[in-house]
């Protein structure tokens, strides 16, 4: 009894030292999170409660910037366009990335080369990719328009960025080309984590490819799909570079995303307080979307 008590007393300082050692290990990462995320978010929230001009003193206005959003038709238009773009581009990315992940998951000749080629566009910066596709879509010196004309699909080389439909399609195709390889790698890790014994057992029991995919592959990839969805949706909601570089918000300001609108309010109109309020609302929307996605993908996960 006495020995066990002394042992517990001696182990307590060791546990405390271990805890302090663990805190020391994570302190640098925590410092980076506090300095580059938590503090800027707090300061942005403080700015959102002020009329904060670029020059001159700020003035406290409470929640007026937030009330202003409800009567801001341009913000609602940007929000609707961002939601529409997010749905379209997320579905397009998964439609392309999932078959590619299934294709490169199987061991075959040159599979490493296929993976590398598919992933290559990911290493290109989004701004660079946008500039590249501006050139490809150029009506005179580009490649896509003259190629369509050369194939006899159109009478004259079209200006793909002149109308909303063709400009939107061009942006979506560029983003899918740029991002699908990254999503493919995420999904590939989930496919490779599925035990081969389960797939073989299902095949022996007579399950076809579609049945194995629906009843085995998808349920076992819930967490992987959740990660890929969160990354894709977050990136789509925060879209800015492609619209700023490829269309400048046009045609007729129909392709202004939420982040583009925040940029205009903050650094074109210099309404920094209103821009900060818009940023806080966008952050809340992203957090809510991520929570909903995780909840939907976990529904039924623990069922036998």
Number of C-alpha atoms within 10 A of each C-alpha: 6 6 8 9 10 10 11 10 11 11 12 11 11 11 11 11 12 12 12 11 12 11 12 12 11 10 12 11 11 13 12 11 12 13 12 11 11 13 12 12 17 12 11 19 18 15 20 26 21 22 19 22 16 14 7 7 9 15 13 14 13 13 12 15 19 17 11 12 16 10 10 10 10 14 19 14 18 21 19 15 17 21 16 13 21 21 14 14 21 23 16 16 24 20 13 17 25 20 13 21 23 14 16 19 20 11 9 9 8 9 14 12 11 13 18 11 11 20 20 14 20 17 12 13 12 19 15 13 22 23 16 14 21 21 16 18 23 18 19 13 11 17 15 19 21 20 13 15 14 13 9 10 11 13 10 13 20 18 16 21 21 14 14 17 11 14 21 21 15 19 22 20 16 19 23 23 19 22 25 26 26 22 25 27 21 19 26 21 14 20 21 13 12 14 10 11 9 13 17 13 11 17 14 10 9 11 16 11 11 10 13 17 14 11 12 16 17 15 15 18 19 18 17 18 22 18 18 20 21 19 16 23 23 18 14 21 22 18 20 22 19 22 19 17 17 23 24 17 18 18 16 12 14 16 22 28 27 26 21 20 21 25 18 16 18 20 13 11 13 16 18 25 27 25 25 26 26 25 20 18 15 18 14 12 14 17 13 11 15 19 12 12 17 17 12 13 16 14 10 10 12 6 5 4
